[in-house]
Amino acid sequence: MWAVLLTACAGQFLVVLDVSVVNTALPSMRSDLGMSAVGLQWVVNAYSIAFAGFMLLGGRAGDLFGRKRMFLVGLGLFTAASLGGGLAQAEWQLLVARAVQGLGAAVLAPSTLTILTSAVPEGAARARAIGVWSAVGAGGGAAGGLVGGVLTDLLSWRWVLLINVPVGALVIVAGLAWLTESRADRTRRLDVPGAVLVTAGLATLAYGIVQTEEKGWTAAATLVPLAAGLALLAAFLVVEARTKMPLMPLKLFKVRTVSAANAAMFVCGAGMFAMWMFMTLYTQNVLGYSPLKAGIALMPSSLTVVIGSMMAPRLMPVIGAKNVSVLGIVVAAAGFGWQSTMTVDGAYVTSILLPGMVMMLGAGLATTPLASLATSGAKADDAGLVSGLVNTSRTMGGALGLAVLSTVAAAQMHGSSSPQALTDGYAMAFRTSGFILLAGVAVLLVWMPRRRVPAEG
């Protein structure tokens, strides 16, 4: 079982690492490739939106064609795209590579959780395994700053992508050796129109939100993509309601634990996802840290999110998964509020270290019980789909949240790039994130039924 857990977690680590590893390299990418500020945002969002949009398809593909096979296919595509991104000579080449990386991650990620839950019976043992998986995923997101800083300072920004090539190859070998195949007993059919509609809808909606930074909320350049994105997502829901084998069966959302946990995942993703980017920009653009120093500065937060993720399974049988989630989100919101008090000449301990640790302790506590609630009780045939839905909700929320929070920060800066203006913009983004997280608490308290994760007897 430990070999399976190690391989699945290694795949998840790579996927989540690449959401954040580019953050410390963004200034170097902009300088080397002559990228615009919006282009830099899309280095993050091209990956996140492709990741979120195709993850449901990836989860269903694992159910139908085999979880091990899709794990290897997704990892191979991810590794090849990493090579292409690392060798990019123009902005468009980098963005295409990042989108293909996201597609590979979307195929790979659902299989990591499904392989794990298939190998461990439901109960306290599975909760602990999901805790390890969550901790590794959270650690991947948190370690991205340090890994990106080290590689950018010592080698170049290209190595934040090229490093995936040898690591991906090793995990492919481990997957071939240690994983066993499993699949659902269903006719092989994929809802490709559904995947295309949801991905196009998310990308168009995010583009419209990004346009508000430059054009404002009332300009046609903003309103048209916003309306088109919403129309595409509405069409996705219509298709899912009518097709015989939908990508996302709407009946799943009749189960309150599934619908409430995914709604909370979406809101938490929207509030938490941009934290690493804004922290990295603050340390480098305001405090003058190098990429390496910025990565080291965020290391304690990286360790704290792992600690939170490992604490959660111990608390869940005692006070219940719902209560652990609420506790985690409240702690994270307090950390985001603290972080919003940052200043131009902020001291490391009070402006980075302590608020970062509080934010990430809460994030770690919240993620594991939400994933456990969203996946428990799922039918075996839908295991990959439900796993994909959990990741989709978090990443979809994160991609749209990044677009919204970047716009909020830019509006607060009023077109200035002075240290004070940058600080004011980043602080407003953190303050807004705190309120978003409090909305997540309301979602859980109102929507989530009382449920306790059983302990092994």
N, C-alpha and C positions, 0 to 999 in steps of 0.2 A: 504493500500500500504506500509506503514512504517513497518508493521510486516513482510511482504514479503521481503522488502529491508534488514531489520535487519537479518533475517534468511539466506538469500543469502550471505550477506556480512560476516556473522559469518563463513559460510562454506569456503568462499574464504580466510578469514584471517587464518584459520587453515592450508589450503593448502600451502599458500605462506610462512607462519611462518616456516613451517617445511623444506623449502628450506634452510633457513639461521640459524635456531635455534641451529643446531648442531655445528656451526662453533666455538663458544666459548668452546664447550665441546670436540673438537677434541684432544687437548693434553691429557686430562684425559682419553678419550677412548683409545688412543694409549698406555698409561701407564698401564691401567687396563687389556686390552685384548692383549697386545703385538703386536699391529698392525704396519704394514710397512707404509712408507710415501705414497706409491701408494694406499695402502688399505684405508688410511685416505681420499685420494682424491675420492675414490669410495664410501665412506660414503655419500658424496654429490652427486656424479654423478649417483650412482645406483638409487637414488630417481628421479633425474632430467631427466634421459634418459627414465625410465619407464613412468614418468609423460608426457614427450613430445611425446614419441612414441605411447602411447595408447590414447592420448587425442582426436584425430580425431575419433577414435572408440567410445570413451565415448560420444562425442558430437552427433554422429549419433545414438547411442543407446538411448540417451535422446529424439531425434526426433521420433524414432520409438516406443519405449516402454514406454515413459512418462518421462518428466523432473523431476517431484517430485520423482518418483520411482527410477530413476538413482541417484538422489541427495542422497537419503537415502541409497541405495545400496553402492554407492561409499564411503559415510561417515562411514558406518558400516565396510567396508573392511579396510579403513584407520585407524579407531580406533582399530580394532583387531590387525593390523600389528604394530601399535604403542606399544601395550602391548607386543607383541613378541619381538620387538626391545629392549624395556626397560628391558626385562628379559634375553637377549642374554648372553651366556657364552663363545662364541667364535667369531672370526672375521667373519666367513662365515655366522653365524646365524644373526649377525647384518646387513650384506650386503643384505641377502635375505629379511629380514624384511623391510629394506629401499626400496628395489625394489617393494615389495608388497604394501608398503605405497604409492609409486609413482603410481602404478596401480589404487589404490583406489582414489587417488587425480585426476587421469586422467578421471575417471568416474564422479567424483563429480564436478570438476571445470567448465566444459562447461555449466552444468546445472545452476550454480550460475548466470552466465551472461545471459543465455537464459530466466530463470525465471524472472529476472529483466527486460529485454527488452520486454518480453511479457506482463508485468504488466504495463509498462509505454509507452505511445504513442511516436512516433518519433518526435523529435523537441527539444526545449530547456529543457523541463522537463526530457527527456531521457538523454540528455547530462549531466544534473546535477546529475541524478541517477548514470550514468556511472562514473561521477566524484567521487561520494561517494564510489562506488565499487572499483575504481582505488586507491583512497586514502586508503581504508581499506587494499587492497592488498599490496600497497606500504608500509603501516604502518606495516603490518605483516612481510614483509621481513626485514624492518628496526628494528622492535622491537625484532626480533630473537636474536640479540646480547645481549640485556639486559636480556630478559627472560632466555636465555641459561646461561648467566653469573650468574644470581641470583640462578637458580636451581642447577647449577654445584657447586657453592661455598657453598651454604647452605645445600644442600642434596647430590646429586651425579649426574654424567652425565646421569644416567639412567632416571632421572626425566625430562630431556628435551623431552623424548619420552612418558613416563608414564603420563605426565600432559595432553596429548591429550585424555586419556581415559575418565575421568569425563567430560571434556569440550565437547568431541564428543558426549557423551551420552545426554548431555543437548541440543545440537543443533539438534540431532535426534528427541527428544521430541518436540522441537519447529517446526521442519519441518513437523512432523505428524499433529500438531495442526493448523499451519498457512498457509501452502502451498496448492495450488490447482493443480490438475493434468492438463497437457497439452501435446499434441503430434502432430506430423505431420500425415496427412492422407496418409500413404504409406504402401505397403506390408512389412511385417516384415522380413528383411534380412540384415545381416551385412557382411561387407567385411573383414572377419577375415584374409584371406591371405595378404591383403594390410596392416593391422595393424601389423602382424608378420614381414613382410618384412621391413617396415619403422622402427620398433623398433630394429630389429636385425641389420639393416644397420647403424642406429645411434650409437648403442652400440659398434659395431665392429669398426666404424670409430673413435669414442672417444678412444677406447682401443689402436688403432694404434697411435693416437696422444700422448697418455700417454707414450707409449713405446719409443718415441723419447727422453724422458728425460734420460733414462738409456742406450738405444741402439744406438741412433742417427738416422738420417733421411734415411740413406742408408742401414741399416741392414734389413735382411729378416724379422726379428721379427716385424719390423715397416712397411715395404712395403706391406707384405702379408695382414695384417688386414686392412690397408688403402685401398688397391685395392679391397678386399672383401667387405668392407663397401660401397664403391662407386658402386660396382656391384649390391649389394642388393638394394641400393636406386634407381639405374637405373631400376632394375626389378620391384620395386614398381611403378615407373612411367608407365612402360609398362602395368602392371596389371590394374592400374587406367584408362588407356586409352582404355582398351578392355572390362572391366567388365561392365555389365548393370547397376549395382548400386554401383559405386565406393565409397570408403571411402572418397576420396578427388577428387571430380569432377574437372578435369583440366580446364573445361570451366569457373570455378569461376575466374581463373586468367586472363581471357579476360577482366574483369572489372578492370580498371586501379587503382581505389581507393583501391580495395581489394588486388590486387597484390603488389602495391607500399607500402601500409600500412603494409602488412605482411613482405615484404622484409626489410622495415625499422625496424619493430619489431625484426626481426631476428638479424640484425646488432646491434641494441641497446642492445638486450639481450646479445650478444657476448661481447660487450664492458663493460656493467654495472654489469652483474651478479656476477662476481668474486670479486667485490669491498668489500663486507662484509667479505669474507674469508681473503683477504689480509690485510684489516684493523685490523681484530681481531688478525691475526698472528703477525703483526707489533707491536701492543700494548702489546701483551703478550711475544713474543719471543725476541723483541728488547728493548722495553721500560720497560719490567718487570712488567706490570700490572697483577693483578689477574683477573680471569674470570669475577668477579662481577664489578671490576673497569673498565675493558675493555667495558663491556656492558653499564655502566653508561656513559663512555666517548663518546659512539656513539649515545646516546639518542638525542642530538640536531639534528643530521642528520635524525633520525627517525621522529622527528616532522617536519623538513623542507620538507621532501618528501611528507608528508601529506598536508602541506600548498601548495606546488606546484600543487598537484593533485586537490585541491579545487579551486585554482586560475584559472586553465586552462579553466573550463566551462564558466567563466566570460569573458575570453579573446577571446574565440572561435567565438562568434557572432560578435565581434568587428573587429578582424584582420584575421579571418579565421583559420580553424583547421590546415591546412598545415603550416601556418606561426607560429602558436603556437608550433607545433611540432619542426620546424626548430630552433626556439628560444630556446626551452628546450634542444635540443641536443647540441647546441652550448654552452650554459651555462654549461651543464654537462661536455663537453669536456674540457672547461677551468678549471673546478674543478679537473678533472683527471690530467691535466697538472700541476696544482698547487700541487696536492698530490705527484706527482713524484719528487718533490724537497725535500722530507723527508730526515731526517738525523738520525744518530745513537742516538744523544742526543736531538732530536727534542722537542721543547716546545709544550705543549698540544694545545694552541690556534692556532699556525701557522702550526703545523704538523698533527693535527687531526680535531679540531673543525671547523675552517673556510673552509678549502678545502672540508671537508665532507659535510658541509651545502651547498656549491655551487654545488657539484656533485649531491646531492639529490634534491635540488631545481629544477635543470634541468631535472632530471629523472622524477619528479612528473609532471612538465609541459608537458613533451613529451608523457607520457603514455596515458593520457586520450584522447587527440585528435586522436592519432593513433588508439586506440580501437574504437572510434566513427566512424572514417572514414572506418575502416575495416568492421564494422557491419551494417552501414547505407545502406538502399536499398536492404538488403538481403531478399529473399523470405521467407515466414513463414516456409515452409517445410525445409529450409536450415539453420534456425536460430541457431540450436544447432551446426551444422557443422561449420558455420562461426565463432561462439564463440569459439569452440574448436580450430579452425585454428589460431586465434589470440593468444591464450595461447600457442599453440604448437610452433608457430614461435618464441615467446619470450623465451620459456623454451629450445627449441632445440638450438637456438643461444647461450643461456646461458651455456648449458651443453658442447657444443663444444668449446665455448669461454673459459670456465674454464680449459678445457684440454690444449688448446693452451697457455693460459696465464701462467698456472702452469709450462709448459715446458719452456716458455720464461724466467720465473723467475729462474727456476733451472739452465738453461744454463748460466745466468748471475752470479749465485753464484759459478760456477766452482767447485762444490763439497764441498765447505766450509760451515760451519754452524756458523761462527763468526758473531757477530752483524753487522759488516760492510758489509759482504757478503750478509746476509739476507736483509739488508736495500737496497743494490744495486739491488737485485733480485726483491723485491717488487716494488721498484721505476720503474724499467724497465717494469714491468707488468702494472703499472698505465699509463706510457707513451704510451705503446702500445695500451691500452684501449682508450686513447684520440684520437689516429689516427683512430682506428676502428670507433669511434663515428663520426668523420669528414666524413668518408665514408658513414655513415648513412645520413648525411646532403646532400651529393651528390645524393644519391638514391632519396630522397624526391624532390630535386630541379629539377632533370632530369625526374623523372618518374611520380610523383604525379600530376594529373591535378589540376587546381585551383578550389577550392570548399570552400564554406562558410557554416557553420552549421547554419540553420535558427533559429532565435529567435522566441519565442512564441509571438503572436501578441496581 
